[in-house]
Amino acid sequence: MFTLWSDIDRLFNHSFSDMFSDRMMRRFEDCDAYAGACRMNLMDRGETLEFVAELPGVAEKDMNLTVHNDTLTLSAKREVSHDKENLIYLAERGNYNVQRSIGLPVRVDAEKATATFKNGVLRVILPKAPENQPKQIAINA
């Protein structure tokens, strides 16, 4: 009986380890890049929210960023031109369009929001609306 369970364990461990190997997972990551997905973070910094998105190869003029109610929406596109006169042996870089909407956990003051774009990284600082900012409470003895 022990041998049967060992054989079953070995079969599943071998099959699943191949399926989720580093090589296979890199293929899934590559699919994200082709689909136009960009990696994003949204962090709470106390009085502000900080949104960071990686947008390699996207020009600043090809981005649009809006805040409406409690939703931040980013749209961006990248267009890559290929040399049509020469033979291309490998072309992994391509055009893509991205549109992502992120629900914000608190209301923000969109009028005071700032955004910078450097080296393919978009960084947005969203000040929280006054009613959502941390408040110090005095303790009386």
C-alpha positions, 0 to 999 in steps of 0.5 A: 500500500505504501508503494502505491501512495509513493507512486501517486505522490511522485506522479503528481509532484513530477507533473505539477512541478513541471507545469509550474516550473520557472520556465513555464511561469515566465511564459505566463509573464510574457503573455501578460506583456503581450496582452498589454498588462502593466504592473501596479501598486497602490499604497496607503502613506497616511495622508496620501495614497501612492499609485505606481505603474510600470509602463515600459516603452509608453510615451507620456503623451500616450497616457491618460489618467483620471479620478472620478468618485472613488475610481482611478483610471489609467489608459495608455498605448504603445506603438512599436514600428518595425523596419519593413525593409529588412528581414526581422528574425525576432519581434517580441515587442509589439503594440498594446493598449492598457486600460485599468480602473482601480477602486480607491479605498477612500475618497481623495482630493483629485484637485491636489493630485500629482503625477510624475513619469520617469524611466517608464514608471508612473507615480501618482500621489493622491492626497486623501480628502480631509475627512479621510486623513488621520487625525491626532486626538489629544489626551487630557489627564 
